[in-house]
Each structure stands twice: as structure tokens, then as C-alpha cells.
Amino acid sequence: MRAFALLLFFAFRGLAQDSAEEILAAADRALNRGDYPTVMANAETAGKLFTAAKQRDRFGAAENLIGAAHLFRGEYAAALPHFQVALQIARETKDFAAATRRLNNIGNAHFYLGQYAASFAEYSEARELLRGQESQPWYARNYQLTLTNIAVLYQQLGQHQLALDLYREIQAQPGQLAANVQAQVLTNLAIVYRRLGDPVKALENYRTAQALLEKDPNSAASLYVLHNIGVLQALDGNDLPGALATFTKALALASRTGSRREAVLEHLFLGETLFRLGRVPAATGEFRVALAAAEGLKLPDERWTALYGLGRAQAISDTAAAEQSLRLAVEVIESTRSTMAGNSLKAEFLANKRDVYDALIGMVLNKNAPAPSAIFELLEQSRSRNLKDRLPVEAPPRTLTEVSQRLEPGTMLLEYWLTRDRLAVVWATGQGSGLIQSAVSAAQREALTALPLALARRDDPAWAGLADSVAGLLLPEGLPWSTGPIDTVIIVPDGQQQLIPMEVLTLRSGGRMIERFAVSYLPSAHFLGRATGPGGRRWPWQTQLLGFADPVPPPPSALEPPWPRLPFSAEEVRAVAAALPGGAELHLGADNRKAYLLSGSFPPVVHLATHAFIDNQDSRRSRLIFSPVTGEAASPYLSASEIAGLSLRGVELVTLAACETAQGRFLPGEGIDSFSRAFLAAGAGATVSSLWKVPDQSTAAFMERFYEQLGRFCSRRARRSTPTIGRLSFFTARGRRLWRRFSRGGRLRLLAWRWRE
């Protein structure tokens, strides 16, 4: 009898398990067709049956499906607990395949919540978990899925080259992606093709993706393809009616499947398309719907985007309401500082965060007698946010009045706002502050672009006329040069201006700025008075200089050009060592090894006389050249990411005597992602860098003169026992000007090879 009861129990348990599997399979099918209520109901029922049958691993699968349904409905916070339960079960049962998929799901939930650091951590854990699992049959698909998610995250953060590299790696992996995942990869590749200027190839990828989705329907992937096609129609095909039809179709699909976040996005895209078509009331309605839904779903990116669209639409008839909407958008951005990068697709068609600040600044400037302090506050909010987060400043100046109070006698600060059509300059001295604004003419726009190119061509005489034209814009009438004896100008540049050496501009009183002023640059007025080191007494026998020069180039290859030796750079560093008081640690020729720089111990001055390769599209590829070490696998290149790992607190000057080290990729709202900026971000007090290619011999001559002057003041400091270079008391106006060039966290951009050759 007992045996019969046991048989009956196991038979019932088997039937329950079979029934649960059928219900779970039905839930999975419902997920693919976008029927999310059915997914949750069936998965919950299956989960109870699996629990009764003590099938904990299958209960985890049911929880994962419930989480996926919440995710696709836009209920990201609600999805997380289900994914986390499913992940915990996968770990308990050592189901690595399920664990990696569920880590990716958790990462996706964080991604949509704008929690990018948490998202990257989950994806990275999944990637790490896959190590050593290459022989498993599920490895290829899970690895490709993980790489795809990381690539999408890179796209979200604007790291398009990193994303492209990962997509190529995905396609090179063995194994076949699911059709819907492959469609998403093709869609992302199409976005990259568009940015490379090939909309035809992009559209081809989109259509291939759509064909794949017809074989393996997936509503989320279909939506993604649709609104990308709409953007291509609007931007590349100039087909706004076609884009309107595509976005309308996408909205219908999102509404039918209950994809609430996607519905918000489609309302935003529809609003923008209608606005560009001149149908402002209809656009306003779409933006309002998107705003209400974004607030309900707690989607910060979509919320500020809707407010920005609404503000532009309102500006046509109600400027007060428009300003209120734009200020609310700025408040949302300010409350989510850690997620400053926006969705790449939205930024392309809708807006990026800098657009919001520009719209609000333009609106405030349109008022009668706008307050300089109000413009200054908005300018400071809009720029160098990432650098500010990395380099906290103790008690930074927060108002224009505080800036004026921090400026030394004889110093003027100029903070710029530059768009395609307008310029504003906020100026401040110790005696006061003010605001000047003007229009930007077509000729001035052309000169802004042409001047850096002309200066880079050493023998091009056109630069002088271009400099005069640019000076008429960037040095407008009304700047108070006569407010006391001004001998130092600190510039916070903006936009295209960041590639222009202000020193070459002609003053209205005659002569060029370099002949009258010491000029330095700041990424933001936030860094005025930033402490550059711990201070303290330095004795004459202590090391003052860490110098690198004349690297032995690595062998040329298909990916690496042949680099010549730099014999004058060795003489340069020896002359620098002789000019500065104190000891010097020099690494020349074959001894010019990166390992010395990565050792973690630095004197006040670091001097790098080497080759630099600058990639203006992908700063990750930029590098400084060191000598390779025979028998070691370590790379002889120093990248910006390695610089970020250095602790340069206490280093008061890093001199980059190499080509174009002030150049790099332009990041809206942040500035030029250059080596100069990388060293500042690592904690250096100041940098000396170059906008152009620099000859070996003339650079050496300039550096010798530069450090001779600096050494005189260092010697004076040593005699007076003044702590650290940064605390020198200069006795001459020339000395004060020289030091102010780099003592405020700015950068001196070398001009000597033009003026002294």
C-alpha cells in the first residue's frame, strides 16, 4: 500500500512538472509576441507548480520570465527582484548558463533606470563568469549576448568606437545568435554606419534586421529597428513625412504590446518630427504625453528630453512657460549628474544635455539686461561635469561675485558661450564683472574653423587675417582692459574656440595678446584656486624633476607608423634638469620606460619629450610613445586610461613636449578629450601642451628658455625656503605672468616654434 502511495505521489509530481513546463513554454511564447500580462500570469502559475514539485531550478526560470515581462513593460524596478531571485537560484544550482543570462537581465534593468555603472558591473560579472566555459555548448550564444549588451552600453555613453570593436568581435565569434538578437546587432551596426556617413549601408542593415524579425518575431527588437529607420528617414533622407509614418507605426506596436518605455520614446520621436514639420500644437501634445508617462515611469532621460521639446514648442507663443520647462529640464539633469551621457539615438535626433543648457541660456540672454551672474551659473553647470566629479575642489567659487574675489590684482577671467549663431562672454576682475553678447556672422564662423588649420600649416600667411577676424568676435568691444593694469588673462573656452590659441588674436589697442598678457586656460571657473599638492618644504637635494626623452620607437607595423628618434629631446631634458633647482631623475633613450611613470611616486615637475599619436575620433586610441623593453610583453604606449589610474596629487606641472597633445575628441559640454585633460584629471596642477605638430629642435630650444625662467624663480624660492613651486613669490611682473600661465590648473599651449624659429 505504501509503495502504491509513493508511485501515485511521483506520478502526480511528474504530471505537475509536465504541466508546469507547458505553461512556462506558453509564457515564453507570449513574451515573444508581446503579451506581457499572459507572461506574468502563466509564469506565476508555473512557478507555484515547480515549487510544489520541488524543482527550484525551474522556479528560477519562471521568476526570470516574470522579470522579463516587467522589463519589457517598462517596470524596471519591479523587474529587478525577480531577476535577482532567479540569479540566486542559478548560483545555488551552479547553472552558469542561466546565471550569465540573468546577470545580463539585471544589467538591462539598471541600464533602463539610467544606473550605468551598476549595469556595467553586472555585464562585466557575466563576462567574467564565462571565462573557462568555452567548451560548453551554450558558451558562444551567452558570450555574444553579453558582448552585445556591453556594446549597447558603450553606445549609450557615446563610446562608439568601443561599441564598434565589440560588434566586430561578436560577428567573429563562432556560433549563431538568435535571429532577434542578431537583428539588434545589425541595427546597432547600422547606427555606426550612419555616423561614418554611409546611410545606404545603414538602411541595408535595418532591412536585413527586419527580415530576420519576420522569421523570429520579437516586439522589442522590432521597435528598435523601426525607430532607427525613422531617424534615418528624418536625418539622412530628409523625409519627415516618412519618418512620421514610421514612428506612428512604432507607437502602435509599443501600445499593442504594453511596452511603456518604448511608447514614451515613440511619443518623443513623434513630437520632434511634428515640431520639425511646423505642426507645433500636435508636437506640444506629444511632448506632454511623453512627459506624463516619463514621470510615471521615473525615467529621467526621457523626462528632461520631453521638457526640452515642450520648452522649444512653447517658446513660439509663451516664452515664460518655455523658460519654466527648460529650467525644469536642467533641474532633472542636475539631479542625475552621474548619468550625463544620453542615449546616442535620442541625442542625434532629439537632443543632448548641452542643447538644453544652450536653449535656456539663449532664452535668458534674450531678456532685457540679463544678469551676468545668471548666465555664469548656467555656463558653469553645463561644462566639464565629468572632470568636476573626478576632481573635487574644496570650496569652489559658486557665484560670479566669489570668482571676482578670488582673482588676483591684474587678472581678468573670460568665460565664453559659443554657438553657431551667438556669442556671450562673462568677464570678471577683482573690481567687478559683466556680460557682452553678439551675433556670429558667416564669415566669423568660417574663420573659427580655418584659423587652427592655417596655424598648423607653418608657412601659411592667411593665419594673420583669420586671427584678426576671430579677434573681432572673441575679443568684443566692451571688455574692460583698462580696469586696472591687466597683465594676466584666464580663459574658459567653449566649442570650436577650444582649438584656437587666443594668444595670436589682435587687440583693439594694437598688438597681439601674447605680446601683452600671460594667457592660460581653465576647463571651468570651478577650478580657480584649486590646491595642486600637499605643500611642505622641499630641500635642494630632493628630486624636483622626473624627465623622459628620446624613446627608442617600437618596430613599425601595419598598425603602427615608423617613428623617428628625437635626439634633441634628450638635450632638452638635460637642459631642463640644469635649469631647475633640486635633483632630477632622467630616463633617456632605451631607459625611457613607461614603468617608471607608473611607479606611483612623483616630484613636482614631470616632463615628457616624446612622440604622441592623437585620434580625434576615439581618444582610446591616442597614445604617448615610450621605449619597449626587450623580453617583456608590456606595451610601450601610454594611453589616457592608464593616465587616469595615476595619482598625480602633488604634481604641479606636467609638460607634454609632443605633437598635438592639446587635441583629441570633442565632447559637447566637456571639452577636448586630450592628454592635457587626462593629466589634469589624474590630479596634476597644470599642463603645458601643444595644439600642433612640433619640430624636435625648436621645441628643445623653447623648453630650455621656458625652464630657465622658471628655474630662476625656483632658486629664489629655495633661498627663501618657500614651500613647493606652486607657492613661489615672484618679484617681477614677468615672473608673475610666467607662473600664472600654469599655476591655476590651466594649460599653456606652446607657440614658441612659430614665434622663435
BAMAR-13490 format. One record per residue (C-alpha): residue in three letters; z, y, x. Coordinates in steps of 0.1 Angstrom, whole numbers, plus 2048, in hexadecimal, padded with zeros to 3 digits. Each point is the difference from the previous one (the first is absolute). Last residue first. Layout:
<recs>
ALAZYX/...
</recs>
This chain:
<recs>
GLU6A0B1EA6E/ARG81E8157F4/TRP7F980A7DC/ARG7EF7E17F3/TRP8147E6814/ALA81F8147F8/LEU7FF7FD7DA/LEU81B7E67FB/ARG8107FD7DE/LEU824808803/ARG8147EC7E6/GLY81D8077E9/GLY8237F4801/ARG80E822806/SER802800826/PHE7DA7FC807/ARG7EF821802/ARG8218117FE/TRP8067F7824/LEU7E281280D/ARG80681F7EA/ARG82480380D/GLY7F47FD823/ARG7E681A7FC/ALA8198187F0/THR8167FC81E/PHE8257F5804/PHE7FD7DD7F1/SER8217EF7F5/LEU7F97DB801/ARG80F7EB7E4/GLY7E37E87FB/ILE7FF7F8825/THR8227F07FF/PRO823810804/THR801821814/SER8107FB822/ARG7F682480A/ARG7EE7F481F/ALA7F17E37ED/ARG7F48167E4/ARG7EE817819/SER7F17E180F/CYS7F47F67DD/PHE7F28227FB/ARG7EB7FE820/GLY7F67DC7F7/LEU7F080B7DF/GLN7EA819812/GLU7F57E681A/TYR7FD7E77E3/PHE7E58137EF/ARG7ED808821/GLU8007DC80A/MET7F67F57DD/PHE7E2818800/ALA7F37F3822/ALA8047DB7F5/THR7ED8087E0/SER7E5810814/GLN7FC7E1816/ASP8007E57E5/PRO7EA8117E6/VAL80E8037DD/LYS7F17F47DF/TRP80C8167E4/LEU81D8097EA/SER81A7FA81C/SER8257FA800/VAL82180F80C/THR81D7F17EC/ALA82280B7F4/GLY8237F47F9/ALA7F87DC802/GLY8107EB7E4/ALA7E87E47F9/ALA7F08167E5/LEU7F881A81B/PHE7F07E5815/ALA7EA7F47E2/ARG7F68247F8/SER7F2805822/PHE7EF7DF7FE/SER7EE80C7E1/ASP8037FB7DB/ILE7F38237F8/GLY81380F7E3/GLU8187F37E6/GLY7F58107DF/PRO7DE7F0801/LEU7FF7E781E/PHE7E580881A/ARG7F97E4818/GLY804809825/GLN7FE81D818/ALA81B811815/THR7FC7E581B/GLU7DB80A803/CYS7FC7F5825/ALA81F7FA816/ALA81C814810/LEU8197F87E5/THR81F81380A/VAL8207F47EF/LEU81B81B801/GLU8258017F7/VAL8087DB801/GLY8247FD7F4/ARG7F77EC7E1/LEU7E27ED80B/SER8097DE7F0/LEU7E07EC802/GLY7F57EA7E3/ALA7E981A7F2/ILE7EE801821/GLU7F77DB7FB/SER7F18087DE/ALA7EC81D810/SER7F07E7818/LEU8047FC825/TYR7E67EA811/PRO8047E981E/SER8067E37E8/ALA81A7E680C/ALA7F07DE80A/GLU80E802823/GLY7EF7EF81F/THR7F482180F/VAL81081E7EF/PRO7E88177EF/SER802825809/PHE8078187E3/ILE7E88107E7/LEU80B8137E1/ARG7F47F37DE/SER7F18097DF/ARG7F77E27EB/ARG81E8047E8/SER7F58247FB/ASP7E37F37EA/GLN7E58187F7/ASN80481A81C/ASP8027E581B/ILE80C80F821/PHE7FE7EE821/ALA81681081B/HIS7FC7FE826/THR81E809816/ALA81781B80D/LEU8207F97EC/HIS81E817808/VAL8237FA7F3/VAL81A81C804/PRO8257FE7F7/PRO8067DE810/PHE7FA7E07EC/SER8107DD7FE/GLY7F17E87E6/SER7ED7E8816/LEU7E08057EC/LEU7F381B817/TYR8057E981F/ALA7F07E37EE/LYS7E08147FB/ARG7F77FD824/ASN7F281A818/ASP8097EB81F/ALA7DC7F7805/GLY7F8825805/LEU81F8167FD/HIS8227FD7F2/LEU81781D809/GLU8268047FB/ALA80A823809/GLY82080F80C/GLY80C8247FA/PRO7EF821800/LEU7DC8017F2/ALA7E380C815/ALA7FF7E3818/ALA7FF7E77E4/VAL7E48137EE/ALA7EC800821/ARG8047DB803/VAL7F57FC7DC/GLU7E1814806/GLU7F77EF821/ALA8007DF7ED/SER7EC8107E4/PHE7E680B819/PRO7F67DC807/LEU7F97F87DB/ARG7EE7DE801/PRO7E37FA7E9/TRP8037EE7DE/PRO7E47E87F6/PRO7FF7FD7DA/GLU8157E67EE/LEU7F47EB7E3/ALA7E37EE810/SER8147FF820/PRO80A81681D/PRO81C7F3818/PRO8218137FC/PRO802821811/VAL81680581E/PRO81581D7F4/ASP7FF821813/ALA82180F7F4/PHE8237FB7F1/GLY81E817805/LEU8247FE7F6/LEU81082180A/GLN82380F804/THR8117E3811/GLN82380A80B/TRP80680D824/PRO8008257F6/TRP81C7F97E5/ARG7FA8027DB/ARG81B80F7EA/GLY8027F87DB/GLY7E78027E4/PRO7FE7E47E7/GLY7DB8057FA/THR7E58137ED/ALA8158137E7/ARG7E980E7E5/GLY8018267FF/LEU7E28037E8/PHE7F77DD7F5/HIS7FF8077DB/ALA7E681B807/SER7E77E37FF/PRO7E87EE817/LEU80781A81A/TYR7E8811818/SER80481681E/VAL7F082180C/ALA80D81681C/PHE7EF8217F8/ARG7EB81B80F/GLU7E37F1813/ILE8007DF7ED/MET7FD8147E0/ARG7DE80E80A/GLY7F8824809/GLY7FD81E7E9/SER8178107E6/ARG7F17EB7E4/LEU8097E1815/THR7E57E7809/LEU8077DB7FD/VAL8017EA81E/GLU8257F97FF/MET7FE7F37DC/PRO7F37E080E/ILE7EE7F17E1/LEU8047DB7F7/GLN81E8077E9/GLN7ED81B7EF/GLN7EC7E67ED/GLY81E7FA7EA/ASP820814807/PRO81081081E/VAL825808805/ILE7FD81A81C/ILE81B80E817/VAL7F6821810/THR81280E81E/ASP7FC823810/ILE8088177E3/PRO80F82180B/GLY80F80C7DF/THR7EE7FF7DF/SER7DF80C80E/TRP7EE7DF7FB/PRO8098027DB/LEU7E37EB7F2/GLY7EF8177E7/GLU7DC7F9808/PRO7F97DB802/LEU8037EA81F/LEU7F47DF7F2/LEU7E180F7EE/GLY7F381B817/ALA80B7EA81D/VAL7E87E57F3/SER7E2817803/ASP80B80D822/ALA8057DC80C/LEU7DD7F77F3/GLY7F181C815/ALA8127F481F/TRP7F87DC7FA/ALA7DB805800/PRO7FF801826/ASP7FE7DA802/ASP8087F6824/ARG81F7EB7FB/ARG7F47EE7E0/ALA8237F97F2/LEU8038257F9/ALA7E17FF7EA/LEU80C7E27ED/PRO8228107F9/LEU7EF8207F4/ALA7E67F07E9/THR8177F47E5/LEU8148207FB/ALA7E0814805/GLU7EF7EE7E3/ARG81D8087E9/GLN7FF82480D/ALA7DC8037F7/ALA8067F27DD/SER81B81A7FB/VAL8267F87FE/ALA8128177E8/SER82081280B/GLN8267FE7FF/ILE81B812814/LEU8257FA7FB/GLY81F81080F/SER81F7FC816/GLY81B815810/GLN80F80E81F/GLY8057E0814/THR7DC7F87FA/ALA7EF7ED7E3/TRP7DD7FB7F4/VAL7F37EC7E2/VAL7DA7FE802/ALA7EB7F77E2/LEU7DB7F5801/ARG7E87F77E4/ASP7DF7F07F9/ARG8007DE812/THR8257FF803/LEU81780F81B/TRP8258067FE/TYR80E80E820/GLU82380780F/LEU80181B81A/LEU821805813/MET80581F815/THR81680381F/GLY80A81F814/PRO8257FC7F8/GLU8097DC7FA/LEU7F87F07DE/ARG81D7EF7EF/GLN80981C7E8/SER7DC8037F5/VAL7FF7DA7F8/GLU8208037EC/THR7F181C7EB/LEU7E17EB7FA/THR8167E57F1/ARG80A7DD80A/PRO806803826/PRO80A7DE80D/ALA8267F8801/GLU7FE7E2818/VAL7DC7F5801/PRO7F77DD7F5/LEU7E27F2814/ARG7F17E27EE/ASP8028107DE/LYS7F382180C/LEU7E27EE810/ASN7F87EE7E0/ARG8028217EC/SER7EA813818/ARG7F58197E5/SER8038077DA/GLN82480A7FD/GLU7FD81A81C/LEU7E28107EF/LEU8128017DE/GLU81F81180F/PHE7EA819813/ILE7ED8097E0/ALA8218077EE/SER80E81481E/PRO7E0815802/ALA80580C7DC/PRO7E08047EC/ALA7F78247FA/ASN7ED7FB7DF/LYS7FA7DB7FA/ASN7E27EE80E/LEU8137F581E/VAL8177EB7E9/MET7E27EF7F1/GLY7F07F8822/ILE8227F380D/LEU8027E97E1/ALA7DD7F2805/ASP8057FC825/TYR8217EE7FA/VAL7EF7E87E8/ASP7E27FA816/ARG8187F781D/LYS80C7E37EB/ASN7DE7F07FD/ALA7EB8047E2/LEU7EA7EF7E5/PHE7E17F180E/GLU8077F9825/ALA8268027FD/LYS7FF7E87E3/LEU7EC7E7814/SER81680381E/ASN8217FD7ED/GLY81781A80E/ALA813803821/MET8208147FC/THR8147E27F6/SER820809813/ARG8018237F0/THR8047F37DD/SER81581C7F1/GLU7EA81A811/ILE7E17F27F0/VAL8108007DD/GLU80C824806/VAL7DD80A80B/ALA7F17F27E0/LEU81A8137EC/ARG7F6820812/LEU7DC7F87F7/SER8087FC7DB/GLN814820800/GLU7E4813811/ALA7E77F37E6/ALA81780A7E3/ALA80182480E/THR7DB800807/ASP7F67F97DC/SER7DB8007F9/ILE7ED7F181D/ALA81F7F7813/GLN80A7E77E6/ALA7E57E780C/ARG80B804824/GLY8247FC7F7/LEU7F97E17EB/GLY7ED7F081D/TYR81D807817/LEU81A7F47E7/ALA7EC7DF7FB/THR7FF7FB826/TRP825808803/ARG8087E57E6/GLU7E77E680D/ASP811801823/PRO8237FF7F1/LEU7FB7E27E9/LYS8207FE7EB/LEU7EF7EB7E4/GLY80A8197E5/GLU7F881E816/ALA7DE7F1809/ALA7F97FA7DB/ALA8088247F6/LEU7EC80E81D/ALA7E17EA7F9/VAL80080B7DB/ARG80382480B/PHE7E47FD81A/GLU7E97F07E6/GLY80781C7E7/THR7FA81B81A/ALA7DE7F0808/ALA7F68017DC/PRO8098257FE/VAL7EE807821/ARG7DE7F07F9/GLY7F081181E/LEU7F07E080E/ARG81780281E/PHE81E8017E8/LEU7F37E27EC/THR7FD7EC820/GLU82380A80B/GLY80F7F77DF/LEU7ED7DF7FF/PHE80D7F7822/LEU8248097F6/HIS7FD7EC7DF/GLU7F37E3815/LEU81D801817/VAL8198007E4/ALA7EE7E27F0/GLU8037EF821/ARG8268057FF/ARG8027F27DD/SER7EB7E1804/GLY8047F47DC/THR7E07EB801/ARG7EE8137E5/SER80C82280D/ALA7F47F9824/LEU7DF7F37F4/ALA7FA81E7E9/LEU80A81781D/ALA7E77F0817/LYS7E48047E6/THR8098257FD/PHE801803826/THR7DD7F2802/ALA7F28167E4/LEU80F81F810/ALA7F27F6822/GLY7DD7FD7F0/PRO8048237F1/LEU80C80D822/ASP7E27F3813/ASN801813821/GLY7F77DE810/ASP81880281D/LEU81E8117F0/ALA7FE7F87DB/GLN7ED7DF801/LEU8157F481E/VAL8208097EE/GLY7F57ED7E2/ILE7F77E1815/ASN82380280E/HIS80E8027DC/LEU7ED7E07F6/VAL8087EB81F/TYR8268067FC/LEU7FE7F97DB/SER7EE7DF806/ALA81A7F681A/ALA81D8067E8/SER7ED7EF7E3/ASN7F97E0813/PRO7E27EB7F6/ASP7F47E5818/LYS7DA7FC7FB/GLU7FB8237F2/LEU81880C81B/LEU7E97F481B/ALA7E38147F1/GLN81681F7FE/ALA8087FD825/THR7DB7FC809/ARG7FA8207EC/TYR81B813813/ASN7F37F4821/GLU7DD80C7F9/LEU80E8217F4/ALA811805822/LYS7E17F6813/VAL7ED81B7ED/PRO81D819804/ASP7FD7FF826/GLY81181E80E/LEU81A7EF815/ARG81A80A7E6/ARG7EB7EF7E6/TYR7FE7E1816/VAL827800801/ILE8028017DA/ALA7E77E37FF/LEU8167EC816/ASN81D8057E7/THR7E97F47E4/LEU7F57E2815/VAL8257F6806/GLN8078047DB/ALA7E37E97F7/GLN80C7E7819/VAL8228007EF/ASN7EF7FA7DE/ALA7EA7E480E/ALA81D7EE811/LEU7FD802825/GLN7EE7E5813/GLY80C7F1821/PRO7FA809824/GLN80982480A/ALA7E481880B/GLN8008117DE/ILE825807802/GLU7FD80D824/ARG7E58187F5/TYR81680C7E3/LEU81D805819/ASP7EB815817/LEU7F58157E3/ALA8238067F5/LEU80B80C822/GLN7E2817800/HIS80980E7DE/GLN824809808/GLY8038187E3/LEU8217F37F4/GLN7F27F07E1/GLN7E47F1816/TYR81B7F1817/LEU8107F17E1/VAL7DF7F17F5/ALA7FD7F0823/ILE8237F27FE/ASN7F87F17DE/THR7DF7F180D/LEU8117F281F/THR8197EE7EA/LEU7E57F17E9/GLN7EC7F581F/TYR81F7EE80E/ASN8077F07DE/ARG7DC7F37FD/ALA7FF7F4823/TYR8227EF800/TRP7FD7EB7E1/PRO7F37E1811/GLN81C80181A/SER7F57FE825/GLU805825806/GLN8248007F5/GLY80F80B822/ARG8008247F6/LEU7FD8047DA/LEU82480B7FD/GLU7F881E816/ARG7E480B7E9/ALA8177FD7E2/GLU81B814812/SER7E681B808/TYR7F58027DC/GLU8248047F5/ALA80781B81A/PHE7E08127F8/SER80B8037DC/ALA82380C809/ALA7F081C816/TYR7E78087E4/GLN8198067E4/GLY7E78127E9/LEU80A7EB7E2/TYR7DE7F0801/PHE8067F4824/HIS8237F37F8/ALA7F17EA7E5/ASN7E47F5817/GLY8197F781C/ILE8137EA7E8/ASN7E07EF7F7/ASN7F77FB825/LEU8227F1806/ARG7F97E97E2/ARG7DF7F4810/THR8117F9821/ALA81D7EE7F0/ALA7E97EA7EB/ALA7EE7F381F/PHE8207FC813/ASP8107E97E6/LYS8207FA813/THR8127F67DF/GLU81B81A805/ARG7E681A80D/ALA7EA7FB7E2/ILE81E8037E9/GLN809821810/LEU7DD80D7FC/ALA7FE7F87DB/VAL8218127FA/GLN7F381E814/PHE7DF8007EC/HIS8138007DF/PRO81881C80C/LEU7E281580C/ALA7EA7FF7E1/ALA8178177EB/ALA7FE81B81B/TYR7DB7FD800/GLU7F98027DA/GLY7DC80B804/ARG7F37E57E8/PHE7F07EE81D/LEU8227FE812/HIS8137F57E1/ALA7E77E37FB/ALA8037F7825/GLY8267FF7FE/ILE7FE7E87E2/LEU7E87EB815/ASN8187FF81D/GLU81C7F57E9/ALA7EB7E37F4/ALA7F87F5824/GLY825802808/PHE8087E97E2/ARG7E77E9810/ASP8147FE820/ARG8207FB7EC/GLN7F47E17ED/LYS8217F67F1/ALA7EF7F37E0/ALA8148197EB/THR7F881B819/PHE7DB7F77FF/LEU8018027DA/LYS811822801/GLY7E680D819/ALA7E47F47EA/THR80D8147E3/GLU80381F816/ALA7DE7FB80E/ASN7F17FC7DD/ALA80F8207F3/MET7FA81481F/VAL7DB7F6803/THR7FA8047DB/PRO80D824802/TYR7E980681F/ASP7DF7F67F1/GLY7EB80E81D/ARG7E57E4801/ASN80D7F4822/LEU8248017F4/ALA7F87EC7E1/ARG7F27E4815/ASP8217FF814/ALA8148007E0/ALA7EB7E27F3/ALA8077EE821/LEU8258077FB/ILE7FF7F17DD/GLU7EE7E180C/GLU8197FC81D/ALA81D8047E8/SER7F27E57E9/ASP7FC7E881D/GLN82480880C/ALA80D7FA7DD/LEU7ED7DF7FD/GLY80E7F5821/ARG8238097F6/PHE7FC7EE7DF/ALA7F47E1813/PHE81D804819/PHE8198017E4/LEU7F17E37EC/LEU8007EA81F/LEU824809807/ALA8097F87DC/PHE7EE7DE803/ALA8147F8820/ARG8208087EE/MET7F77E97E4/
</recs>
